[in-house]
Amino acid sequence: TNVGRPREAIELARRILDRPDSSGRARVYSFSALTIALAITGRFDAALAEAQRGFPLALEMREEMPITGGGIVLGSCVAWFLGGAFPTLEQTVGVLYQRSAELGDPFLGLWAHMLARSALIRGRLAEAERYAAEAVALLRLHDPALALPWALAVLAQVAELRPGREMVAHEFLRWQRNQNLPAVGCREHARDAVERLAEV
């Protein structure tokens, strides 16, 4: 789905899921791809139904594949976002954001981005800017869903909608690009970046 062929992803995932000899690993990956592909092609109810089917298997395999089920969660979030279910999205992603912050897992930047997009579309611009800045900083370190361009777009949209913030966003991004990035998953860098944005 990341290469822009969701319909092919749906067909392939369903073929794998229909085969009784498919491994648990292959099935979890297929549920992830299927959920995301259905969501981005507008079949929100179908995406959420496949997520419900896939979650139990992902939980069974969490010791062997601790973060692979994240694709199923991401597909659900995309379905809620595109389907307009923002309260459900924010409640669920808020919990995931806090958990990722505690564990230091690689999805923290992605959850920050989802919260930024929801806040933007609901008109909470200061909150959107804060989450978008954190998302940009984190996704420059690790971007498991190739979401950095979208996070940059949210920051640019906020700058357009908040008078006087255009140069702030520009200066923040210029400053952030010039930093020496620490190890992947270092949230301190992201926090420093957000504090920098708040200062200018």
C-alpha positions as CSV (number, residue, x, y, z in Angstrom):
1,T,0.0,0.0,0.0
2,N,3.0,2.3,0.5
3,V,3.7,2.3,-3.2
4,G,0.3,3.4,-4.2
5,R,-1.3,0.1,-5.2
6,P,-4.0,-0.5,-2.6
7,R,-6.3,-2.6,-4.8
8,E,-3.5,-5.0,-5.7
9,A,-2.6,-5.1,-1.9
10,I,-6.2,-6.1,-1.2
11,E,-6.2,-8.9,-3.7
12,L,-2.9,-10.3,-2.5
13,A,-3.8,-10.0,1.2
14,R,-7.1,-11.8,0.6
15,R,-5.4,-14.6,-1.3
16,I,-2.9,-15.1,1.6
17,L,-5.7,-15.1,4.2
18,D,-7.8,-17.6,2.2
19,R,-5.0,-20.1,2.1
20,P,-5.2,-22.5,5.1
21,D,-1.4,-23.1,5.0
22,S,-0.4,-19.4,5.4
23,S,1.8,-18.8,8.4
24,G,0.7,-16.7,11.3
25,R,3.3,-14.1,10.4
26,A,2.1,-13.9,6.8
27,R,-1.5,-13.6,8.1
28,V,-0.7,-10.7,10.4
29,Y,1.1,-8.8,7.7
30,S,-1.8,-9.5,5.4
31,F,-4.4,-8.2,7.9
32,S,-2.3,-5.1,8.3
33,A,-2.0,-4.4,4.5
34,L,-5.7,-5.3,4.0
35,T,-6.9,-3.0,6.8
36,I,-4.9,0.0,5.6
37,A,-5.7,-0.6,1.9
38,L,-9.4,-0.8,2.5
39,A,-9.3,2.3,4.6
40,I,-7.5,4.5,2.1
41,T,-9.9,3.3,-0.7
42,G,-12.9,4.5,1.4
43,R,-14.2,1.1,2.6
44,F,-14.2,2.1,6.3
45,D,-16.6,-0.5,7.7
46,A,-14.8,-3.3,5.8
47,A,-11.4,-2.0,7.1
48,L,-12.6,-2.0,10.7
49,A,-14.1,-5.5,10.3
50,E,-10.8,-6.9,9.0
51,A,-9.0,-5.2,11.9
52,Q,-11.4,-7.0,14.3
53,R,-10.5,-10.3,12.6
54,G,-6.8,-9.6,12.7
55,F,-6.4,-8.3,16.3
56,P,-6.7,-11.6,18.0
57,L,-4.0,-13.2,15.9
58,A,-1.7,-10.2,16.3
59,L,-2.1,-10.5,20.1
60,E,-1.4,-14.2,20.0
61,M,1.9,-13.4,18.2
62,R,2.9,-10.3,20.1
63,E,6.0,-12.1,21.7
64,E,7.3,-13.2,18.3
65,M,6.2,-10.0,16.4
66,P,5.8,-7.2,19.1
67,I,5.1,-4.3,16.8
68,T,3.7,-5.9,13.6
69,G,0.1,-5.5,14.8
70,G,0.7,-1.8,14.6
71,G,-0.3,-1.9,10.9
72,I,-3.7,-3.2,11.9
73,V,-4.1,-0.4,14.4
74,L,-2.9,2.2,11.8
75,G,-5.5,0.9,9.3
76,S,-8.2,1.4,12.0
77,C,-7.0,4.9,12.7
78,V,-7.1,5.8,9.0
79,A,-10.6,4.4,8.7
80,W,-11.8,6.5,11.7
81,F,-10.0,9.6,10.4
82,L,-11.3,9.4,6.8
83,G,-14.7,8.3,8.0
84,G,-15.0,11.3,10.4
85,A,-15.0,9.3,13.6
86,F,-12.7,11.9,15.3
87,P,-13.7,11.3,19.0
88,T,-13.0,7.5,18.6
89,L,-9.7,8.3,16.8
90,E,-8.5,10.8,19.4
91,Q,-9.4,8.5,22.3
92,T,-7.7,5.5,20.8
93,V,-4.6,7.3,19.5
94,G,-4.3,9.3,22.7
95,V,-3.9,6.0,24.6
96,L,-1.4,4.7,22.0
97,Y,0.5,7.9,22.1
98,Q,0.9,7.7,25.9
99,R,1.9,4.0,25.7
100,S,4.4,4.6,23.0
101,A,5.9,7.5,25.0
102,E,6.3,5.2,28.0
103,L,7.8,2.3,26.0
104,G,9.8,4.4,23.5
105,D,8.5,2.4,20.6
106,P,8.9,3.5,17.0
107,F,5.2,4.5,16.5
108,L,5.3,7.6,18.7
109,G,5.9,10.0,15.8
110,L,3.0,8.4,13.9
111,W,0.6,8.8,16.7
112,A,1.6,12.4,17.2
113,H,1.0,13.0,13.5
114,M,-2.5,11.4,13.7
115,L,-3.4,13.6,16.7
116,A,-2.1,16.7,14.8
117,R,-4.3,15.9,11.8
118,S,-7.3,15.4,13.9
119,A,-6.7,18.6,15.9
120,L,-6.2,20.5,12.6
121,I,-9.4,19.3,11.0
122,R,-11.3,20.1,14.2
123,G,-9.9,23.6,14.4
124,R,-7.6,23.3,17.4
125,L,-4.7,25.0,15.7
126,A,-2.3,25.5,18.6
127,E,-2.7,21.8,19.6
128,A,-2.2,20.8,16.0
129,E,1.0,22.8,15.7
130,R,2.4,21.3,18.8
131,Y,1.7,17.7,17.8
132,A,2.8,18.3,14.2
133,A,6.2,19.7,15.4
134,E,6.7,16.7,17.6
135,A,5.7,14.4,14.8
136,V,8.2,16.0,12.3
137,A,11.0,15.8,14.8
138,L,10.3,12.1,15.7
139,L,9.6,11.0,12.1
140,R,12.9,12.4,11.0
141,L,14.4,9.8,13.4
142,H,12.2,6.9,12.6
143,D,9.3,6.7,10.1
144,P,7.7,3.3,10.1
145,A,4.7,4.3,8.0
146,L,6.4,6.9,5.7
147,A,4.3,9.7,7.3
148,L,6.9,12.5,7.4
149,P,5.7,14.3,4.2
150,W,2.2,14.3,5.7
151,A,3.5,15.6,9.0
152,L,5.3,18.4,7.2
153,A,2.1,19.2,5.3
154,V,0.1,19.5,8.6
155,L,2.7,22.0,9.9
156,A,2.5,24.0,6.7
157,Q,-1.3,24.0,6.9
158,V,-1.3,25.2,10.5
159,A,1.1,28.0,9.5
160,E,-1.3,29.2,6.8
161,L,-4.2,29.2,9.2
162,R,-2.5,30.9,12.2
163,P,-1.6,34.6,11.3
164,G,2.1,35.3,11.8
165,R,3.2,31.7,12.1
166,E,4.4,31.2,8.5
167,M,8.0,32.3,9.3
168,V,7.8,30.4,12.6
169,A,7.2,27.1,10.8
170,H,9.9,27.9,8.3
171,E,12.5,28.8,10.9
172,F,11.6,25.7,13.0
173,L,12.1,23.4,10.0
174,R,15.3,25.0,9.1
175,W,16.6,24.8,12.6
176,Q,15.4,21.2,13.0
177,R,17.1,20.0,9.8
178,N,20.4,21.4,11.0
179,Q,20.5,19.5,14.2
180,N,22.7,16.5,14.8
181,L,20.1,13.7,15.2
182,P,20.7,11.4,18.1
183,A,19.8,7.7,18.2
184,V,16.5,6.5,16.8
185,G,13.7,6.8,19.3
186,C,15.1,9.6,21.3
187,R,12.1,11.6,22.4
188,E,14.2,14.2,24.2
189,H,15.2,15.6,20.8
190,A,11.6,15.9,19.7
191,R,10.7,17.6,23.0
192,D,13.6,20.1,22.5
193,A,12.3,20.8,19.0
194,V,8.7,21.5,20.2
195,E,10.1,23.8,22.9
196,R,12.1,25.6,20.2
197,L,8.9,26.1,18.2
198,A,7.1,27.5,21.2
199,E,9.9,30.0,21.8
200,V,9.8,31.7,18.3
